[in-house]
């Protein structure tokens, strides 16, 4: 039944997933009310009306708190870029793993492969 609620909301799954990821990284920076509203909406799939009843506030209050929370989470990522850095690290790790695999099979080009690994590590903002 809860899944049907999300489908009825016409939510873009990628946006929903991104918001959840932002909450994982930055949720503790939100106010307690924003954390509660966001958690009910994105993690528990409550409707705005259900959240309003649960918290004893108006539906408009829930809507406003949710929008402020989403704006704050986007702002934190813009300023801190932790998710972007995480993605860059994963991409670099994949390149290093692929290059290490090439070293095992192509010993003649080992210097080139090691250069690729060094370059990849050097591009990381560590």
Buried (B, 14 or more C-beta within 10 A) or exposed (E): EEEEEBEEEEBEEEEBEBBBBBBEBBBEEBEEBBBBBBBBBBEEBBBBEBBBEBBEBEBEBBBEBBEBBBEBBBEBBEEEEEBEEEEBEEEBEEBBEEBEEBBEEEEEEEEEBEEBBEEBEEEEEE
